């Protein structure tokens, strides 16, 4: 995470803020390193590493649906 990343496509980063394995701040850093101007970081305040609860899965599916509709 120390150099620009040559990805220029729309990107959505979804990260649980209660992730004990990967700090959510890594997603913010990653967003800043991606070359794409179309990057969104979505933080799930009570989400964990897996983001596997029904509401987490619904969010992920919604984000995918929105990206698909935009292309």
PETA-V302354 format. One record per pair of residues at least 4 apart in sequence whose C-alpha atoms are under 8 Angstrom apart, sorted by the first residue. I is the first residue (numbers start at 1). GAP is how many residues later the second one is. Records with the same first field share a line. If there is no record, write none. Layout:
I->GAP  GAP
This chain:
1->28  29  32
3->30
4->29  30  31
5->28  29  30
6->28  29
7->27  28  29
8->26  27  28  29
9->27  29
10->26  27  28  29  57
11->25  27  28  29
12->27  28  29  30  51
13->14  18  26  27  28  29
14->13  27  28  29  30  46
15->4  9  12  26  27  28  29  32  33  34  36
16->8  27  28  29  30  31  32  33  35
17->6  7  26  27  28  29  30  31
18->27  28  29  30  31
19->4  5  28  29  30  31
20->28  29
21->28
22->4  27
23->4
24->4  19
25->4
26->4
27->4  14
28->4  13
29->4
30->4
31->8  9  10
34->5
47->4  9
51->5  6
52->4  5
53->4
54->4
55->4
56->4
57->4
58->4
59->4
60->4
61->4
62->4
63->4
64->4
65->4
66->4
67->4
